[in-house]
Amino acid sequence: MMLGTLAVGVLAGLAARWLHPVGRVSLLAAAVFGAMGALAAFYGGRGLHWFVDGQMAGWFAAILGAAVLVGVGGVARGR
């Protein structure tokens, strides 16, 4: 399950970088932020009992966590 979450996080992070209006995040940073965001959202939601393994909500949380962390990284980097 962890390898799948990492893969989804990397892909979602790269997609979030591509969709970011300014594109301030490098490819490597987008992949790392995406993986970290996906893991944090997936395992955080599981730890809070918002969903269990096998539910689509876990994958949605991983994608959203990855996109949010890449967006925050882009905004925090500045100009």
N, C-alpha and C positions, 0 to 999 in steps of 0.2 A: 504494500500500500504506500509506503514511503517513497519508493522509486517513481511510482505513478504520480504522486503529488509533486515531487520535484520536477518531473517532466512537464506537467501541466503548468507549474509555476514559471518555469523558464519560458515556455511558449507564451503564456499570458503576459509575462514581463516584456518580452520582445514585441508583442502586439501592443501593449500599453505604450512602449517607447515610440512605436510607429504612429500611434494615434495621438501622442502628446503634442499639443499645439506648437510648442517651441522646439522640442527635441533636444533638451539639454542633457540628457542622460546618455552615457556611452553604451555600446552594446553589451560589454561585460558587466557594467553596473546594472543594466536592465535585467540581465539574466540572473545576477546574484540577488538583486532586490526582489525580483519575481519569485525566485525559489524561497527566499526567506519569508516573504509575505504569504505565500501559499502554505508553507509549513505552519506558520504562526496561526493563520486563520483556521486551517483544517484541524490541527491538534488542539487549538484553543477552544474551538466550537465543540469538539468531541469531549474535551475536559469539562466544559460547562454543561454537558448533556443536552445540547441544542439539537444534535443529530447523532446517529450511530453509523457504523460502517455499512456501506452499501446504499445509503440514501443520496439522492442527487444534491441535497442541500450542502453536503460536504464538498462536492466538486464546485458548486457555485461559490461557496465561501473561499475556497482556494483561489479561484479565478479573481474574485473581488479583492481578496487580500493582496494578491500579486499586483493587480492594477493600481490599487491605492498606494502601496508602498513605492512603486515606480513613480507615480505622480507626486508623492510627497518628496521623494528624492530629487525630482526635477525642480520642484519649487524651492526646496531648501538649498540647492546648489547656487541659486542666484544667477546673476548675469555675468 
